């Protein structure tokens, strides 16, 4: 099967999922054709068999305040569909990809599948500036999937989608994101914990909450450390807060990193304090690495994290609650081990490529067969 894949080529969850899916499909003998404005980050510097990248060219013209990317993308979808005889196009992140796919289908007849991600529905997609066209473009798709039950329910309610939405979860490579050797865990067992927080620094991630939580933790466990992995618009604000709270010795800001699996193997737990999430890959990567997680009880997170079983759930916007759970895990190595083992088991049972990629292929086959 020949599949066109459109996504944002960045380190965000939708782009990572789309890239991982394309690579896995290619490994199974299918052709994966990425149609985007630059080579996806996750495959930069790597040439996979059966993986092709087609770049969208946008014309700069004085009349346009904002270059019409949607039309350029739709045109490239048309070109690739015609030249490579694509069986379908799989759209990740509806805005503006679903609209471009709809335009391309009008010309070529190539069916398209939309996978909804968080902002497609909860932020941008339901904004009045985009709602009507976004809803129509998604609703007209030949199939719709979402990465969590929460997001599917939000799409029905906020976008008014009437078509059935199939929930297919995110997945991780459980061999890449794996626990460290037992001897490493034993050797470091007496120190205070190392906490990992991985995100793009946007307001919805509430990165300052984990900084405030660490200011509480540092008073009781001065050896505890926090790695803030990522970058974004709130990075400088976060740095100023760290300085104001005098936490430079406790908090390391790494920026974007390509060695996240290794960083997780150097950590004891993962924290995510977002205001809303659909199905965060960060949690799955941490859990696959055998780490307990502390996460806010929002969005699709409770579908992944079972409180007290494979991690802890806390109320959003409560740094004190985050600090309390960090301290509980800091003081109980057996608890960390038990929750981490359950976290790893959760991923192996539900969130590996072997469990998930086939679900997308079933959707493709239904669409192609009509």
C-alpha positions as CSV (number, residue, x, y, z in Angstrom):
1,X,0.0,0.0,0.0
2,X,1.2,3.5,-0.8
3,X,0.3,6.0,1.9
4,X,0.8,9.8,1.9
5,X,1.4,11.2,5.3
6,X,1.0,14.9,6.2
7,X,2.1,16.3,9.5
8,X,4.0,19.1,11.1
9,X,7.7,18.0,11.0
10,X,8.5,19.3,14.5
11,X,9.1,17.5,17.8
12,X,5.4,17.8,18.9
13,X,3.4,14.7,19.6
14,X,1.4,14.7,16.3
15,X,4.6,14.9,14.2
16,X,6.4,12.2,16.2
17,X,3.4,9.8,16.0
18,X,3.1,10.4,12.2
19,X,6.8,9.9,11.6
20,X,7.0,6.7,13.8
21,X,3.9,5.3,12.1
22,X,5.3,6.0,8.6
23,X,8.6,4.3,9.5
24,X,6.8,1.3,10.9
25,X,4.6,1.0,7.9
26,X,7.6,1.2,5.6
27,X,9.3,-1.6,7.6
28,X,6.2,-3.8,6.9
29,X,6.8,-3.2,3.1
30,X,4.4,-0.3,2.5
31,X,5.5,3.0,1.0
32,X,5.3,6.0,3.3
33,X,5.3,9.4,1.5
34,X,5.7,12.3,3.9
35,X,4.2,15.5,2.4
36,X,5.3,18.5,4.5
37,X,7.3,21.8,4.4
38,X,10.6,20.2,5.7
39,X,11.9,16.7,6.5
40,X,10.4,15.5,9.8
41,X,12.8,15.9,12.7
42,X,12.5,12.3,13.8
43,X,14.0,11.1,10.4
44,X,16.5,13.8,9.8
45,X,19.9,12.2,9.0
46,X,18.3,8.8,8.5
47,X,17.3,7.2,5.2
48,X,14.7,4.4,5.7
49,X,13.8,2.0,3.0
50,X,10.3,2.8,1.5
51,X,10.2,6.2,3.1
52,X,10.0,9.3,0.8
53,X,9.8,13.0,1.6
54,X,8.1,15.5,-0.6
55,X,8.5,19.1,0.3
56,X,5.8,21.7,-0.1
57,X,6.9,24.9,-1.9
58,X,5.1,28.1,-0.9
59,X,5.3,31.1,-3.2
60,X,6.1,34.4,-1.5
61,X,4.1,37.2,-3.1
62,X,3.7,40.8,-2.0
63,X,-0.1,40.6,-2.1
64,X,-0.1,37.9,0.6
65,X,0.4,38.9,4.2
66,X,0.3,35.2,5.0
67,X,1.4,32.8,2.3
68,X,-1.4,30.4,1.3
69,X,0.1,27.2,2.6
70,X,-3.1,25.2,2.5
71,X,-3.4,25.6,-1.3
72,X,0.3,24.8,-1.8
73,X,-0.1,21.7,0.5
74,X,-3.2,20.5,-1.4
75,X,-1.4,21.0,-4.7
76,X,1.6,18.9,-3.5
77,X,-0.8,16.2,-2.3
78,X,-2.3,16.2,-5.8
79,X,1.1,16.0,-7.4
80,X,2.3,13.1,-5.2
81,X,-1.0,11.3,-5.5
82,X,-0.8,11.4,-9.3
83,X,2.9,10.7,-9.6
84,X,3.1,7.9,-7.0
85,X,-0.4,6.5,-7.3
86,X,-1.1,6.8,-3.6
87,X,-3.8,4.6,-2.2
88,X,-4.7,7.2,0.5
89,X,-3.5,10.2,2.4
90,X,-3.3,10.1,6.2
91,X,-3.6,13.5,7.8
92,X,-2.1,14.2,11.2
93,X,-3.2,17.4,12.8
94,X,-6.3,18.6,11.0
95,X,-5.4,22.2,10.6
96,X,-4.8,22.8,7.7
97,X,-4.0,19.3,6.5
98,X,-7.6,18.0,6.4
99,X,-8.7,21.0,4.3
100,X,-5.8,20.5,1.9
101,X,-6.6,16.7,1.7
102,X,-10.2,17.5,0.9
103,X,-9.2,19.8,-1.9
104,X,-6.8,17.1,-3.3
105,X,-9.5,14.5,-3.1
106,X,-11.8,16.7,-5.2
107,X,-9.3,16.5,-8.0
108,X,-7.7,13.1,-7.7
109,X,-10.3,11.0,-5.8
110,X,-7.6,9.9,-3.4
111,X,-9.3,9.1,0.0
112,X,-8.0,10.6,3.2
113,X,-7.9,9.6,6.8
114,X,-7.7,12.2,9.6
115,X,-6.1,11.5,13.0
116,X,-7.1,14.2,15.5
117,X,-4.7,15.5,18.0
118,X,-5.2,17.8,21.0
119,X,-5.2,21.3,19.5
120,X,-7.3,20.2,16.5
121,X,-10.2,20.1,18.9
122,X,-9.5,21.7,22.3
123,X,-7.7,24.9,21.2
124,X,-7.4,25.9,17.6
125,X,-9.9,23.6,16.0
126,X,-12.9,24.8,18.1
127,X,-12.0,28.5,17.7
128,X,-14.5,30.5,15.7
129,X,-11.7,31.5,13.3
130,X,-11.3,27.9,12.2
131,X,-14.4,25.9,13.4
132,X,-16.6,25.8,10.4
133,X,-14.0,24.8,7.8
134,X,-12.1,22.6,10.2
135,X,-15.3,20.6,11.2
136,X,-16.3,20.3,7.5
137,X,-12.9,19.1,6.4
138,X,-12.7,16.5,9.2
139,X,-16.3,15.4,8.8
140,X,-15.7,14.8,5.0
141,X,-12.8,12.4,5.7
142,X,-13.1,8.8,4.6
143,X,-12.2,7.8,8.2
144,X,-11.5,9.6,11.4
145,X,-9.3,8.5,14.3
146,X,-8.3,10.1,17.6
147,X,-5.5,9.3,20.0
148,X,-7.8,9.0,23.1
149,X,-11.4,8.5,24.1
150,X,-11.3,12.0,25.7
151,X,-10.3,13.6,22.4
152,X,-13.0,11.7,20.5
153,X,-15.7,12.9,23.0
154,X,-14.4,16.4,22.7
155,X,-14.6,16.2,18.9
156,X,-18.2,15.1,19.0
157,X,-19.0,17.9,21.4
158,X,-16.9,20.8,20.3
159,X,-16.6,20.2,16.6
160,X,-20.0,18.6,16.2
161,X,-18.6,15.6,14.3
162,X,-21.3,13.2,13.4
163,X,-19.1,10.5,11.8
164,X,-17.8,7.6,13.9
165,X,-14.3,8.2,15.4
166,X,-12.1,5.2,16.0
167,X,-9.8,5.6,19.0
168,X,-6.2,4.4,18.3
169,X,-3.7,5.2,21.0
170,X,-0.2,6.6,20.6
171,X,2.6,4.1,20.7
172,X,6.3,3.9,21.6
173,X,9.3,1.8,20.7
174,X,9.6,-0.3,23.9
175,X,13.1,-1.4,22.9
176,X,14.4,2.2,22.5
177,X,12.5,3.4,25.6
178,X,13.6,0.7,28.1
179,X,14.6,0.5,31.7
180,X,18.3,0.7,32.6
181,X,20.2,-2.4,33.7
182,X,19.3,-3.6,37.3
183,X,22.9,-3.0,38.5
184,X,22.6,0.7,37.6
185,X,19.4,1.1,39.6
186,X,21.0,-0.6,42.6
187,X,24.2,1.5,42.5
188,X,22.2,4.7,42.6
189,X,19.5,3.6,45.0
190,X,20.5,5.7,48.0
191,X,20.5,9.2,46.4
192,X,17.5,11.6,46.2
193,X,15.4,11.3,43.0
194,X,16.0,12.8,39.6
195,X,12.8,14.0,38.1
196,X,12.3,14.4,34.3
197,X,9.8,16.9,32.7
198,X,9.7,16.8,28.9
199,X,7.6,19.2,26.9
200,X,7.5,22.2,24.7
201,X,7.3,25.2,26.9
202,X,3.8,26.5,26.2
203,X,1.3,27.9,28.7
204,X,-0.9,24.8,28.5
205,X,2.1,22.7,29.9
206,X,2.3,24.8,33.1
207,X,6.0,24.3,33.4
208,X,6.2,26.8,36.3
209,X,4.1,24.4,38.4
210,X,6.9,21.8,38.5
211,X,9.4,24.6,39.3
212,X,7.3,25.6,42.3
213,X,6.9,22.0,43.3
214,X,10.7,21.6,43.2
215,X,11.1,24.6,45.5
216,X,9.1,22.7,48.1
217,X,10.9,19.4,47.5
218,X,14.3,21.1,47.8
219,X,13.7,22.1,51.3
220,X,13.1,18.5,52.4
221,X,15.3,16.6,49.9
222,X,18.1,19.0,48.9
223,X,19.7,16.3,46.8
224,X,16.7,16.0,44.5
225,X,17.2,17.2,40.9
226,X,14.9,18.2,38.1
227,X,15.7,18.0,34.3
228,X,13.6,20.3,32.2
229,X,13.9,18.9,28.7
230,X,12.5,21.0,25.8
231,X,12.1,24.6,24.7
232,X,9.4,27.0,23.7
233,X,7.9,30.4,24.3
234,X,7.9,30.2,28.1
235,X,11.5,29.1,28.5
236,X,12.8,32.5,29.5
237,X,10.0,33.0,32.0
238,X,10.8,29.7,33.5
239,X,14.5,30.5,33.8
240,X,13.6,33.8,35.6
241,X,11.4,31.9,38.0
242,X,14.2,29.4,38.7
243,X,16.6,32.2,39.5
244,X,14.1,34.0,41.7
245,X,13.5,30.8,43.7
246,X,17.3,30.1,43.8
247,X,17.0,26.7,42.3
248,X,19.9,26.7,39.8
249,X,21.5,23.9,41.8
250,X,18.4,21.7,41.7
251,X,17.1,22.3,38.1
252,X,18.9,21.7,34.9
253,X,17.4,23.1,31.6
254,X,18.7,20.9,28.8
255,X,16.8,22.5,25.8
256,X,15.7,20.1,23.0
257,X,17.6,16.8,23.1
258,X,17.8,13.9,20.7
259,X,18.9,11.5,23.4
260,X,15.7,11.4,25.5
261,X,15.8,7.6,26.0
262,X,19.2,8.0,27.7
263,X,17.9,10.9,29.8
264,X,15.0,8.8,31.0
265,X,17.3,6.0,32.0
266,X,19.1,8.5,34.2
267,X,15.8,9.5,35.9
268,X,13.7,8.1,38.7
269,X,10.3,9.5,37.7
270,X,8.5,11.6,35.1
271,X,6.2,14.6,35.9
272,X,3.7,16.2,33.6
273,X,1.6,19.1,35.0
274,X,-0.4,20.2,31.9
275,X,-3.7,22.0,32.1
276,X,-5.0,19.7,29.4
277,X,-3.6,16.7,27.3
278,X,-5.1,14.3,24.8
279,X,-2.6,11.4,25.0
280,X,0.9,12.6,25.9
281,X,3.8,10.6,24.4
282,X,6.0,11.9,27.2
283,X,4.1,9.7,29.7
284,X,4.3,6.6,27.5
285,X,8.0,7.1,26.9
286,X,8.7,7.4,30.7
287,X,6.4,4.5,31.5
288,X,8.1,2.4,28.8
289,X,11.4,3.2,30.5
290,X,10.1,1.7,33.7
291,X,9.5,5.0,35.5
292,X,6.5,5.9,37.7
293,X,4.8,9.1,36.6
294,X,3.1,11.9,38.4
295,X,0.6,13.6,36.1
296,X,-2.4,15.9,36.3
297,X,-5.8,14.3,36.2
298,X,-6.9,16.0,32.9
299,X,-7.9,15.0,29.4
300,X,-6.8,11.6,28.3
301,X,-4.2,11.1,31.0
302,X,-6.4,8.9,33.2
303,X,-6.8,6.6,30.3
304,X,-3.1,5.9,30.6
305,X,-2.2,6.4,34.2
306,X,-4.1,4.4,36.9
307,X,-3.6,6.3,40.2
308,X,-1.6,4.3,42.7
309,X,-1.0,1.5,40.2
310,X,1.5,2.7,37.5
311,X,1.8,6.3,38.7
312,X,0.0,9.1,40.6
313,X,-2.7,11.5,39.4
314,X,-2.9,15.0,41.0
315,X,-5.2,18.0,40.5
316,X,-4.1,20.5,37.9
317,X,-2.6,23.8,39.0
318,X,-1.5,22.3,42.4
319,X,2.3,22.4,42.7
320,X,1.9,21.3,46.4
321,X,0.3,18.0,45.3
322,X,3.1,17.4,42.8
323,X,5.7,18.0,45.5
324,X,3.9,15.6,47.9
325,X,4.0,12.8,45.4
326,X,7.6,13.4,44.5
327,X,8.5,13.2,48.1
328,X,6.5,10.0,48.6
329,X,8.4,8.4,45.7
330,X,11.7,9.9,46.9
331,X,11.3,8.2,50.3
332,X,10.2,4.8,49.1
333,X,12.4,3.0,46.6
334,X,10.2,-0.1,46.6
335,X,7.2,2.0,45.7
336,X,9.1,3.5,42.8
337,X,10.1,0.1,41.6
338,X,6.6,-1.3,41.9
339,X,4.9,1.5,40.1
340,X,7.7,1.6,37.4
341,X,7.2,-2.1,36.7
342,X,3.5,-1.7,36.4
343,X,4.1,1.3,34.1
344,X,6.3,-0.7,31.8
345,X,3.8,-3.6,31.8
346,X,1.0,-1.1,30.8
347,X,3.0,0.0,27.8
348,X,3.9,-3.6,26.7
349,X,0.2,-4.6,26.9
350,X,-1.3,-1.6,25.1
351,X,1.1,0.9,23.6
352,X,3.7,-0.8,21.5
353,X,4.0,-0.6,17.7
354,X,2.9,-4.2,17.4
355,X,-0.3,-3.4,19.2
356,X,-1.1,-0.2,17.4
357,X,0.2,-0.1,13.8
358,X,-2.1,-2.9,12.7
359,X,-5.1,-0.9,13.9
360,X,-4.2,1.8,11.4
361,X,-3.8,-0.8,8.7
362,X,-7.3,-2.0,9.3
363,X,-8.6,1.5,8.8
364,X,-6.6,1.9,5.6
365,X,-7.9,-1.4,4.2
366,X,-11.5,-0.4,4.9
367,X,-11.1,3.0,3.2
368,X,-9.3,1.6,0.2
369,X,-11.8,-1.2,-0.3
370,X,-14.6,1.2,-0.1
